[in-house]
Amino acid sequence: MSGVRYDLPEADEFTRPYWDAAAQGRLLLRRCADCGRAHHYPREFCPVCWAGEDRVAWETASGRATLYTWSVIHRNDLPPFGARVPYTAAVVDLAEGPRMMAEVVDCPAADLRIGMALAVTFRETADGVWVAVFRPATH
């Protein structure tokens, strides 16, 4: 099938605030009022203490993170990833606590280090669809 893309989110009514904030350059998390823990990816309940939807709310993240681990992808046959290789798929620890999968950009693979400071930025992957990516932080 031509035109099929595997990098676009499936936004729904619940995740719409997350994607709208990303389009404005803000990373949102969910935080539980019962246990105080933040989580990512967005869920309607707390995955730590199982508090319900009425106890979990959106908050803007600082955008600061540290690199937990990464892999440089040299081959990916799913569109449009093949046109992007090589790219760095990573897991980052957000300053607020949760881990998040994302791409690291603007950094040669040889310069990546576990624990390095990163900052969120956003890339438009389709018209009006923005996703969080991370680059080395400039302090």
C-alpha positions as CSV (number, residue, x, y, z in Angstrom):
1,M,0.0,0.0,0.0
2,S,1.5,3.3,-1.0
3,G,1.3,6.2,1.5
4,V,1.2,4.0,4.6
5,R,3.2,5.4,7.5
6,Y,4.3,3.7,10.7
7,D,5.4,6.8,12.6
8,L,2.1,8.5,13.1
9,P,0.2,8.3,16.4
10,E,-3.4,7.3,16.7
11,A,-4.8,10.2,18.7
12,D,-8.1,9.7,20.4
13,E,-10.3,11.8,22.7
14,F,-8.2,10.9,25.8
15,T,-4.8,11.6,24.2
16,R,-5.8,14.7,22.3
17,P,-4.5,17.0,25.0
18,Y,-1.0,15.3,24.8
19,W,-0.8,15.7,21.0
20,D,-2.2,19.3,21.1
21,A,0.5,20.2,23.7
22,A,3.2,18.6,21.6
23,A,2.1,20.8,18.6
24,Q,2.7,23.8,20.9
25,G,6.1,22.5,22.0
26,R,5.1,21.2,25.4
27,L,5.6,17.6,26.8
28,L,2.7,16.5,29.0
29,L,2.8,13.8,31.6
30,R,0.1,12.3,33.8
31,R,0.5,12.6,37.6
32,C,-1.5,10.8,40.3
33,A,-3.0,12.8,43.2
34,D,-3.0,9.7,45.4
35,C,0.6,8.4,45.2
36,G,2.2,11.5,43.6
37,R,3.9,9.6,40.9
38,A,4.1,10.8,37.3
39,H,3.8,8.4,34.4
40,H,4.3,8.2,30.6
41,Y,2.8,7.0,28.2
42,P,-0.6,8.6,29.1
43,R,-3.1,6.4,30.7
44,E,-6.4,7.2,32.3
45,F,-5.5,5.5,35.6
46,C,-2.3,5.4,37.7
47,P,-0.1,2.4,36.7
48,V,1.6,2.6,40.2
49,C,-1.3,2.6,42.7
50,W,-4.2,2.0,40.3
51,A,-6.0,5.2,41.2
52,G,-8.9,6.0,38.9
53,E,-9.2,8.6,36.2
54,D,-10.6,11.2,38.6
55,R,-7.3,11.1,40.6
56,V,-4.9,11.5,37.6
57,A,-4.3,14.8,35.8
58,W,-2.2,16.2,33.0
59,E,0.9,18.3,33.8
60,T,3.6,20.0,31.7
61,A,7.0,18.3,32.0
62,S,10.2,20.2,32.4
63,G,11.6,18.7,29.2
64,R,14.8,17.6,31.0
65,A,15.9,14.0,30.7
66,T,19.0,11.8,31.0
67,L,19.9,9.1,28.5
68,Y,19.2,5.6,29.9
69,T,20.0,3.5,26.9
70,W,20.0,3.7,23.1
71,S,20.4,1.7,19.9
72,V,21.5,3.1,16.5
73,I,19.1,1.8,13.9
74,H,20.8,1.1,10.6
75,R,17.9,-0.7,8.8
76,N,14.1,-0.3,9.1
77,D,11.9,-1.3,6.2
78,L,8.8,0.4,7.5
79,P,7.9,3.7,5.8
80,P,9.2,6.4,6.5
81,F,11.9,5.0,8.8
82,G,14.0,3.6,6.0
83,A,14.6,7.2,4.7
84,R,15.8,8.2,8.2
85,V,18.5,5.6,8.9
86,P,20.7,5.7,10.7
87,Y,18.8,7.1,13.6
88,T,19.1,6.7,17.4
89,A,16.2,5.1,19.2
90,A,16.5,5.7,23.0
91,V,15.0,5.3,26.4
92,V,15.3,8.4,28.5
93,D,14.6,9.1,32.2
94,L,12.5,12.2,32.5
95,A,13.4,14.6,35.3
96,E,9.9,13.9,36.7
97,G,10.6,10.2,37.0
98,P,9.0,8.2,34.2
99,R,11.0,6.5,31.4
100,M,10.1,7.4,27.8
101,M,11.0,6.0,24.5
102,A,12.1,8.6,21.9
103,E,14.6,9.4,19.3
104,V,17.8,11.3,20.1
105,V,18.6,13.9,17.4
106,D,21.5,16.3,16.7
107,C,24.1,14.0,18.3
108,P,26.6,11.7,16.6
109,A,26.3,8.1,18.0
110,A,29.9,8.3,19.1
111,D,29.0,11.1,21.5
112,L,26.2,9.3,23.3
113,R,26.8,8.4,26.9
114,I,24.6,6.8,29.5
115,G,23.4,9.6,31.9
116,M,24.0,12.4,29.5
117,A,21.7,15.4,29.9
118,L,19.0,15.7,27.2
119,A,16.3,18.3,26.5
120,V,13.1,17.7,24.7
121,T,12.3,19.3,21.3
122,F,9.6,18.5,18.8
123,R,9.6,17.3,15.2
124,E,6.7,17.6,12.8
125,T,6.2,14.2,11.4
126,A,3.1,15.1,9.3
127,D,1.0,18.2,8.8
128,G,0.2,19.3,12.3
129,V,1.5,16.1,14.0
130,W,4.4,16.8,16.3
131,V,6.4,14.2,18.3
132,A,8.8,14.6,21.2
133,V,12.5,13.9,20.4
134,F,15.5,14.7,22.5
135,R,18.8,16.4,21.8
136,P,21.9,17.0,24.0
137,A,21.1,19.6,26.6
138,T,22.9,22.9,26.6
139,H,23.3,24.1,30.1
